[in-house]
Amino acid sequence: MTGDPVDIRNWQRRPDGITTSGRLEAHDPARLAAIGVRHVVNLALDSHPEALAEEGTLLAAEGIAYTHIPVPFDAPTREHVAALAEALAAHPGAIHVHCIMNWRVTAFFYLLDGAAGVPEPEARARMMAVWNPLEDDKAPEAWRALVDSPFP
């Protein structure tokens, strides 16, 4: 196995071993396979100008399963978070979760971490390592509302 491809935008390796990042490029599926990733979850919209075209096909060519949960950046919901939780539970093993900037991903994991009992300051610090929608004046209000309320 090779080292983490830390040059991928906003690359993070969580304490639970799940890796996260911003957008993937055409050469990244092979690099993810090389570090043992077996499943990728994409939270970005296919229509985003920086989205990787044919991502599922490129990942399949490397033997990596693919789940796409399109989350509009201006309209994240609890249902999107629940869909990520379901995808993670359905695919044990090495998982990589990404979007365009790793903002959706880290905010969703903030909520999932809280629901799993991670102390709030620790969960918030993990999110803030990449993005803090509570302090980003340009963040859509939907993000502040989502992360500022407890996860059921």
C-alpha positions, -999 to +999 in steps of 0.1 A: +000+000+000+011+035-007+007+066+015-024+088+015-028+111-015-027+142+006-026+164-025-063+157-032-082+189-022-088+191+015-078+155+021-085+142+056-082+108+073-106+106+102-098+088+135-122+059+124-101+054+092-126+068+068-109+092+043-126+124+030-118+150+005-129+176-020-132+168-057-115+139-074-096+140-106-093+114-133-061+099-118-075+097-083-095+064-085-063+044-090-047+062-061-076+055-038-075+018-049-038+018-040-045+028-004-072+001-001-104+021-006-132-002-016-162+022-016-166+058-025-195+080-016-199+112-036-220+140-021-215+165-049-238+172-078-229+157-112-237+191-127-210+209-108-183+222-132-156+205-111-174+172-108-155+142-122-172+130-153-181+093-153-168+089-117-187+057-111-172+041-142-137+052-133-141+038-098-155+005-110-125+001-133-104+001-101-127-023-083-143+004-061-180+005-054-197+038-058-227+055-041-239+089-053-259+111-028-263+144-047-266+172-021-275+206-034-251+230-017-279+255-009-303+228+004-287+201+026-312+181+046-313+156+074-324+130+048-290+135+030-272+129+063-293+098+069-285+086+034-248+089+041-251+071+074-269+043+056-242+041+029-215+039+055-233+011+074-240-009+042-204-009+031-180-018+059-144-015+051-122+012+036-145+041+026-138+074+010-164+102+011-160+134-010-178+163-025-162+193-043-145+211-013-150+185+015-174+210+031-206+189+028-187+159+040-172+174+071-205+191+081-223+157+077-197+139+097-200+166+125-236+155+128-229+118+125-200+121+151-224+138+175-250+111+171-223+085+177-213+101+210-182+120+200-179+150+224-192+181+207-159+201+209-141+172+193-167+168+165-167+205+159-129+206+157-129+179+131-154+199+110-135+232+115-103+216+103-119+220+068-149+243+071-171+259+097-205+269+083-214+286+115-187+312+110-186+313+072-207+344+062-209+330+026-224+297+037-260+292+028-283+296+059-294+260+054-259+248+065-260+269+097-295+256+105-284+220+098-253+219+119-266+242+147-293+217+157-288+183+174-289+152+153-319+131+163 
